[in-house]
Amino acid sequence: QARRPRVPPELYPSSYIAERTCAWLERHATEAGGRPFFLQCSFPDPHHPFTPPGRYWDLYRPEQIALPASFYQPAIGQVPLIAEAHEALARGTAKRDWVGEYAVTEREAREITALTYGMIGLIDDCVGQVMQTLRRLGMQGDTVVMFTSDHGDWMADHGMMQKGPLHYRGL
């Protein structure tokens, strides 16, 4: 697994967003006199680069990550995009300098997935912070909370990472 980043969790973008969201709720509770509100709290993770902070880096062990059955399907006979990505991996010419799709080795798949799970763990804690603030302020009873996302990640489905134009289940 790659070197652990030195960014503490409290300086990570997801933590900042949770902090600003809670601060906004605090201000609204004291200044708005119970008026309705809309607040969008948008976490950028989990996303490339795979660098969860602090304890979230080691929260999941790569060797314990189960890969999807499709990871072990041969690239031969796959759709061209996947076949080409696996050929580039075998040649050592895989492009990984963008958020686009690329093939990975088993070790890479497990490490990236473990780090992604770490980022999700931080988001879980951040959402918990926001929910706790709503409870503490007595706003939970009349606040609707919706949790959405913009897309998934292949997470080693067909030996691929990131996202791309093939709409497999993970995306």
C-alpha positions as CSV (number, residue, x, y, z in Angstrom):
1,Q,0.0,0.0,0.0
2,A,1.2,3.5,-0.8
3,R,2.7,5.8,1.8
4,R,0.2,7.2,4.4
5,P,-0.6,10.9,3.8
6,R,0.2,13.3,6.5
7,V,-3.0,15.3,6.3
8,P,-4.9,15.1,9.6
9,P,-8.6,14.3,9.3
10,E,-9.7,17.7,10.5
11,L,-7.9,19.4,7.5
12,Y,-9.4,17.0,5.0
13,P,-12.1,18.4,2.6
14,S,-14.9,16.2,3.8
15,S,-14.3,17.3,7.4
16,Y,-14.2,20.9,6.3
17,I,-17.6,20.5,4.6
18,A,-19.1,18.9,7.7
19,E,-17.7,21.6,9.9
20,R,-19.1,24.4,7.7
21,T,-22.5,22.6,7.5
22,C,-22.7,22.3,11.3
23,A,-21.7,26.0,11.7
24,W,-24.4,27.0,9.2
25,L,-27.0,25.0,11.1
26,E,-25.9,26.6,14.4
27,R,-26.3,30.1,12.8
28,H,-29.7,29.3,11.3
29,A,-31.0,27.9,14.6
30,T,-30.1,31.1,16.4
31,E,-30.8,33.7,13.7
32,A,-33.7,32.4,11.5
33,G,-36.4,32.1,14.1
34,G,-37.5,28.6,13.0
35,R,-37.9,29.6,9.3
36,P,-37.6,26.7,6.8
37,F,-34.3,26.2,5.1
38,F,-32.6,24.3,2.3
39,L,-29.0,23.3,2.8
40,Q,-26.9,21.2,0.4
41,C,-23.9,19.5,1.9
42,S,-21.8,18.0,-0.9
43,F,-18.9,15.8,-0.1
44,P,-16.4,15.4,-2.9
45,D,-15.3,11.9,-1.8
46,P,-15.0,9.0,-2.3
47,H,-13.0,10.1,-5.3
48,H,-9.6,9.9,-7.0
49,P,-7.0,10.4,-5.6
50,F,-7.4,7.7,-3.0
51,T,-6.0,9.4,0.0
52,P,-8.1,9.2,3.1
53,P,-6.6,11.0,6.1
54,G,-5.3,9.8,9.4
55,R,-6.8,6.6,10.8
56,Y,-9.1,6.3,7.8
57,W,-6.0,5.2,5.7
58,D,-5.7,2.0,7.7
59,L,-9.4,1.5,8.5
60,Y,-9.7,-1.4,6.0
61,R,-7.0,-4.0,5.2
62,P,-6.4,-4.6,1.5
63,E,-5.9,-8.4,2.1
64,Q,-9.4,-8.6,3.6
65,I,-11.1,-7.0,0.6
66,A,-13.2,-9.4,-1.4
67,L,-13.1,-8.6,-5.1
68,P,-16.1,-9.1,-7.4
69,A,-16.3,-12.4,-9.3
70,S,-16.1,-10.4,-12.6
71,F,-12.6,-9.3,-11.6
72,Y,-11.3,-12.8,-12.5
73,Q,-13.0,-13.0,-15.9
74,P,-10.5,-13.0,-18.7
75,A,-10.3,-9.7,-20.7
76,I,-10.4,-11.8,-23.9
77,G,-13.8,-11.5,-25.4
78,Q,-14.7,-8.5,-23.3
79,V,-16.1,-5.3,-24.8
80,P,-13.3,-3.3,-26.5
81,L,-12.8,-0.7,-23.8
82,I,-12.1,-3.3,-21.1
83,A,-10.0,-5.5,-23.4
84,E,-7.9,-2.5,-24.4
85,A,-7.5,-1.4,-20.8
86,H,-6.2,-4.8,-19.8
87,E,-3.9,-4.9,-22.8
88,A,-2.4,-1.6,-21.8
89,L,-2.0,-2.9,-18.2
90,A,-0.1,-5.9,-19.5
91,R,2.1,-3.7,-21.8
92,G,2.8,-1.3,-18.9
93,T,1.3,1.6,-20.8
94,A,-1.9,2.1,-18.8
95,K,-2.8,5.8,-18.5
96,R,-3.6,6.7,-14.9
97,D,-3.2,10.4,-14.9
98,W,-6.9,11.1,-15.2
99,V,-10.1,10.0,-13.6
100,G,-11.0,7.8,-16.6
101,E,-11.2,4.1,-16.5
102,Y,-8.2,1.8,-16.3
103,A,-7.4,-1.9,-15.5
104,V,-5.7,-2.9,-12.3
105,T,-3.8,-5.8,-10.8
106,E,-5.4,-7.7,-7.9
107,R,-3.1,-5.9,-5.4
108,E,-4.0,-2.5,-6.8
109,A,-7.7,-3.4,-6.8
110,R,-7.6,-4.4,-3.1
111,E,-5.5,-1.3,-2.1
112,I,-7.7,1.2,-3.9
113,T,-10.9,-0.4,-2.6
114,A,-9.6,-0.4,1.0
115,L,-8.7,3.3,0.7
116,T,-12.0,4.1,-0.9
117,Y,-13.8,2.4,2.0
118,G,-11.7,4.6,4.3
119,M,-12.9,7.7,2.5
120,I,-16.5,6.4,2.9
121,G,-15.9,5.8,6.6
122,L,-14.9,9.5,7.0
123,I,-18.0,10.6,5.2
124,D,-20.1,8.3,7.5
125,D,-18.5,10.1,10.5
126,C,-19.1,13.5,8.9
127,V,-22.8,12.8,8.2
128,G,-23.0,11.6,11.8
129,Q,-21.7,15.0,12.9
130,V,-24.3,16.8,10.9
131,M,-27.1,14.5,12.2
132,Q,-25.8,15.0,15.8
133,T,-25.9,18.8,15.3
134,L,-29.5,18.6,14.0
135,R,-30.5,16.5,17.1
136,R,-28.7,18.8,19.5
137,L,-30.4,21.9,18.0
138,G,-33.8,20.1,18.2
139,M,-34.2,20.3,14.4
140,Q,-34.3,16.6,13.6
141,G,-38.0,16.3,13.9
142,D,-38.9,18.8,11.1
143,T,-35.9,18.4,8.8
144,V,-35.8,16.1,5.8
145,V,-32.4,14.7,5.1
146,M,-31.7,13.2,1.6
147,F,-28.6,11.3,0.8
148,T,-27.6,11.0,-2.9
149,S,-24.6,10.5,-5.0
150,D,-23.6,11.3,-8.6
151,H,-22.1,8.0,-9.7
152,G,-20.4,4.9,-8.6
153,D,-17.0,3.4,-9.3
154,W,-16.3,0.1,-11.0
155,M,-14.4,-1.0,-7.8
156,A,-12.6,-3.8,-9.6
157,D,-15.7,-5.0,-11.5
158,H,-14.2,-6.6,-14.6
159,G,-10.8,-5.6,-13.3
160,M,-11.4,-1.9,-13.8
161,M,-11.3,1.2,-11.6
162,Q,-12.7,4.6,-11.8
163,K,-15.7,5.3,-14.0
164,G,-16.4,5.2,-17.7
165,P,-18.9,4.7,-20.5
166,L,-19.9,1.2,-19.6
167,H,-22.8,1.0,-17.3
168,Y,-22.1,-2.0,-15.2
169,R,-23.8,-2.4,-11.8
170,G,-21.0,-0.6,-9.8
171,L,-21.6,2.6,-11.7
